[in-house]
Amino acid sequence: MREGPHDHVIEAEQAALGAMLLSSAVITDITAVLTPGDYYRPAHEIIHRAITTLHEQDQPTDPITVAAYLTQTGDLHRIGGASYLHHLVQQVPTASNGEYYAAIARDAADNRRLDATGMRLSHRARTGELTADDSRAEALAALEAAEQRTWTDPTPLGDGGTLPGFPVDALPQWMRDQVVALAEFTQTPPDMAATMGLAALSTTAGGRVHFQIRPGWVEQSNLYLVCAMPPASRKSDVFAPMTAPIYRIEEELAQQARPAIIEAQTAKETAEAEVDALLAKARKGDAVERQHLVAEATAARMLAEEIHVPPTPRLTVSGDITPEPLTHLLATHRCLAALSPEGDLFDIIAGRYSARPNLGVFLQAHKGERLQTDRITRDQPTIDRPALTIGVTPQPSVLQDLASAPGARDRGLLARFLYSLPPSNLGFRKIRTQPIPDTVSGTYDARLEAMVRTFTDLPDPVTIPLTAQADAVVERLQEEVELKLRPDQPLSHVKDWAGKLVGATVRIAGLLHLADRITNGWGEPVNAECVERAAAIAAYYTAHALAVFDLIAADPAADDAQHILDWLRRPKQNGTHRTTVKRRDVVASLRRFRGRTDTIDPALNLLEEHGYLRADTPSSPGGKGRSATITFRVHPTLKNQPDVP
């Protein structure tokens, strides 16, 4: 190389430049491989810079325009005149091979640099300028630089971006303070407390207050919310403070109603006993007396049936309730909430106790549709405008199980949930934290209690309209969502979920309105400011829903590959990063693959396909039969990427 490049290198430089002059479509691909400093001939570097400058200015890059540009800069004679530009174009067999020509020229440039580095190191070593360690370090740096240039940017395994945090500022002040203090005390993401806070609001008003956007469009106020967190995430520690007022008030309501229930039950039993006594007497009497006693018993039974025994007030149901009991309870109470720090409800929905899950009650109780069943084996009631709130914090894997349930996606169950998928703080938590101030928890309890008592005392559901300005904001949100539903747009693959997004936004806006004004003017129209705050929350749930649907549809190998990738990003104990890795290294270092080594090859193949790894020998068809001793080279940029906690 010290004697100059071979002819094919000069030809490759000429062909790469000619391809760019011939077709501007290949300029981006070629410049991604070949930089101005890679050319052997200085004239070629000048031409390259001229082409890229014109291209960045959206100007044509043919021989005539480049010649005119070089004339202005005074460089045309330095490159051999305009005729040399035309000569370059004639040297190109086809512009589509431009990236290949560029790679040849780039490899030659790397060889020249390595050759120059070797000569320099040899000279400095002979003169004693460098120690052996210095020479080794400089040589390794040169080799690494050359190696890095041969890699293209890897294709991400997935979206991989950091999901947004919950916009806590959009919450009412009294709930915001509770969420922030609880998240700090428990060292958990505020997303979990905020999501359960919305579930608490939905429990108080769901089905009892409706919101009218415009004539013909009315939304209920109940929400289906899920915050998926891994084990040991202190879900119960967050769930309990956010929902405690609801359970306490539910118990108080039950105790307050107990005397009236006992009185009514006693009166009914007395009336029924009187009926039984009359019937017993009728059986012993003659025909005339029997006829008279039967008439009295009939009248007494009618009076007994008119005595109504009120049910014990309920706001919630257990997190492991099955569809049939839930249907009966909704028939009795109409508005209920299924709240749980675990994912048992999802297991039941997915069909834990039945071969085919019964989704009807969960589908219809979200919208408030008339729920009617006519099964011969069960006396199921008819429910008008049922309203169910769901607030659960399962493990992420439970969502995948739910998605696999027959009909969960096709019938729209998954589309009814607002999803939160916050990162875990495990490993990064403070050990000693400040407890929640009494003033904060006391205010939260008092406001939530006021909402429960206000709305449970309503004799009939109340409908609250939106202001004209709020309706205009809703219309804008509809237009934005509509555009995102088009092919190749962010929501095109989740049309079922996105189709309910604006309605969910209105429900959130209504709950924020009630929470803001529970002590004064909650019956006034919902204003635009509440809708804007709700839109910020809806945008958060949209980003997380996209991540959840990706999780649901994910190839298991992708999850394994992500764990390997995170491991590769972490430095070794000596502070250096892995430049090569073998299959057995991964198995030995990651507990995830112990006992399931058959899953490692698909993950390694996926990383290789995405450009993170390079095997020293290609895999066999289907990625099977690869030797455990094969060495994979690791993409050099991984050491510059932060480890994902």
Rosetta blueprint (number, residue, H / E / L):
1 M L
2 R L
3 E L
4 G L
5 P L
6 H L
7 D H
8 H H
9 V H
10 I H
11 E H
12 A H
13 E H
14 Q H
15 A H
16 A H
17 L H
18 G H
19 A H
20 M H
21 L H
22 L H
23 S L
24 S H
25 A H
26 V H
27 I H
28 T H
29 D H
30 I H
31 T H
32 A H
33 V H
34 L L
35 T L
36 P H
37 G H
38 D H
39 Y L
40 Y L
41 R L
42 P H
43 A H
44 H H
45 E H
46 I H
47 I H
48 H H
49 R H
50 A H
51 I H
52 T H
53 T H
54 L H
55 H H
56 E H
57 Q L
58 D L
59 Q L
60 P L
61 T L
62 D L
63 P H
64 I H
65 T H
66 V H
67 A H
68 A H
69 Y H
70 L H
71 T H
72 Q H
73 T H
74 G L
75 D L
76 L L
77 H H
78 R H
79 I H
80 G L
81 G L
82 A H
83 S H
84 Y H
85 L H
86 H H
87 H H
88 L H
89 V H
90 Q H
91 Q L
92 V L
93 P L
94 T L
95 A H
96 S H
97 N H
98 G H
99 E H
100 Y H
101 Y H
102 A H
103 A H
104 I H
105 A H
106 R H
107 D H
108 A H
109 A H
110 D H
111 N H
112 R H
113 R H
114 L H
115 D H
116 A H
117 T H
118 G H
119 M H
120 R H
121 L H
122 S H
123 H H
124 R H
125 A H
126 R H
127 T L
128 G L
129 E L
130 L L
131 T L
132 A H
133 D H
134 D H
135 S H
136 R H
137 A H
138 E H
139 A H
140 L H
141 A H
142 A H
143 L H
144 E H
145 A H
146 A H
147 E H
148 Q H
149 R H
150 T L
151 W L
152 T L
153 D L
154 P L
155 T L
156 P L
157 L L
158 G L
159 D L
160 G L
161 G L
162 T L
163 L L
164 P L
165 G L
166 F L
167 P L
168 V H
169 D H
170 A H
171 L L
172 P L
173 Q H
174 W H
175 M H
176 R H
177 D H
178 Q H
179 V H
180 V H
181 A H
182 L H
183 A H
184 E H
185 F H
186 T H
187 Q L
188 T L
189 P L
190 P H
191 D H
192 M H
193 A H
194 A H
195 T H
196 M H
197 G H
198 L H
199 A H
200 A H
201 L H
202 S H
203 T H
204 T H
205 A H
206 G E
207 G L
208 R L
209 V E
210 H E
211 F E
212 Q E
213 I E
214 R E
215 P L
216 G L
217 W E
218 V E
219 E E
220 Q L
221 S L
222 N L
223 L L
224 Y E
225 L E
226 V E
227 C E
228 A L
229 M L
230 P L
231 P L
232 A L
233 S L
234 R L
235 K H
236 S H
237 D H
238 V H
239 F H
240 A H
241 P H
242 M H
243 T H
244 A H
245 P H
246 I H
247 Y H
248 R H
249 I H
250 E H
251 E H
252 E H
253 L H
254 A H
255 Q H
256 Q H
257 A H
258 R H
259 P H
260 A H
261 I H
262 I H
263 E H
264 A H
265 Q H
266 T H
267 A H
268 K H
269 E H
270 T H
271 A H
272 E H
273 A H
274 E H
275 V H
276 D H
277 A H
278 L H
279 L H
280 A H
281 K H
282 A H
283 R H
284 K H
285 G L
286 D L
287 A H
288 V H
289 E H
290 R H
291 Q H
292 H H
293 L H
294 V H
295 A H
296 E H
297 A H
298 T H
299 A H
300 A H
301 R H
302 M H
303 L H
304 A H
305 E H
306 E H
307 I L
308 H L
309 V L
310 P L
311 P L
312 T L
313 P L
314 R L
315 L L
316 T E
317 V E
318 S L
319 G L
320 D L
321 I L
322 T L
323 P H
324 E H
325 P H
326 L H
327 T H
328 H H
329 L H
330 L H
331 A H
332 T H
333 H H
334 R L
335 C E
336 L E
337 A E
338 A E
339 L E
340 S E
341 P L
342 E L
343 G L
344 D H
345 L H
346 F H
347 D H
348 I H
349 I H
350 A L
351 G L
352 R L
353 Y L
354 S L
355 A L
356 R L
357 P L
358 N L
359 L L
360 G H
361 V H
362 F H
363 L H
364 Q H
365 A H
366 H H
367 K H
368 G L
369 E L
370 R L
371 L E
372 Q E
373 T L
374 D L
375 R L
376 I L
377 T L
378 R L
379 D L
380 Q L
381 P L
382 T E
383 I E
384 D L
385 R L
386 P L
387 A E
388 L E
389 T E
390 I E
391 G E
392 V E
393 T L
394 P L
395 Q L
396 P H
397 S H
398 V H
399 L H
400 Q H
401 D H
402 L H
403 A H
404 S L
405 A L
406 P L
407 G L
408 A L
409 R L
410 D L
411 R L
412 G L
413 L L
414 L H
415 A H
416 R H
417 F E
418 L E
419 Y E
420 S E
421 L L
422 P L
423 P L
424 S L
425 N L
426 L L
427 G L
428 F L
429 R L
430 K L
431 I L
432 R L
433 T L
434 Q L
435 P L
436 I L
437 P L
438 D H
439 T H
440 V H
441 S H
442 G H
443 T H
444 Y H
445 D H
446 A H
447 R H
448 L H
449 E H
450 A H
451 M H
452 V H
453 R H
454 T H
455 F H
456 T H
457 D L
458 L L
459 P L
460 D L
461 P L
462 V E
463 T E
464 I E
465 P E
466 L E
467 T L
468 A H
469 Q H
470 A H
471 D H
472 A H
473 V H
474 V H
475 E H
476 R H
477 L H
478 Q H
479 E H
480 E H
481 V H
482 E H
483 L H
484 K H
485 L L
486 R L
487 P L
488 D L
489 Q L
490 P L
491 L L
492 S H
493 H H
494 V H
495 K H
496 D H
497 W H
498 A H
499 G L
500 K L
501 L H
502 V H
503 G H
504 A H
505 T H
506 V H
507 R H
508 I H
509 A H
510 G H
511 L H
512 L H
513 H H
514 L H
515 A H
516 D H
517 R H
518 I L
519 T L
520 N L
521 G L
522 W L
523 G L
524 E L
525 P L
526 V E
527 N L
528 A H
529 E H
530 C H
531 V H
532 E H
533 R H
534 A H
535 A H
536 A H
537 I H
538 A H
539 A H
540 Y H
541 Y H
542 T H
543 A H
544 H H
545 A H
546 L H
547 A H
548 V H
549 F H
550 D H
551 L H
552 I H
553 A H
554 A L
555 D L
556 P H
557 A H
558 A H
559 D H
560 D H
561 A H
562 Q H
563 H H
564 I H
565 L H
566 D H
567 W H
568 L H
569 R H
570 R L
571 P L
572 K L
573 Q L
574 N L
575 G L
576 T L
577 H L
578 R L
579 T L
580 T E
581 V E
582 K E
583 R H
584 R H
585 D H
586 V H
587 V H
588 A H
589 S H
590 L L
591 R H
592 R H
593 F H
594 R L
595 G L
596 R L
597 T H
598 D H
599 T H
600 I H
601 D H
602 P H
603 A H
604 L H
605 N H
606 L H
607 L H
608 E H
609 E H
610 H L
611 G L
612 Y L
613 L E
614 R E
615 A E
616 D L
617 T L
618 P L
619 S L
620 S L
621 P H
622 G H
623 G H
624 K L
625 G L
626 R L
627 S L
628 A L
629 T L
630 I L
631 T E
632 F E
633 R E
634 V E
635 H L
636 P H
637 T H
638 L H
639 K H
640 N H
641 Q L
642 P L
643 D L
644 V L
645 P L
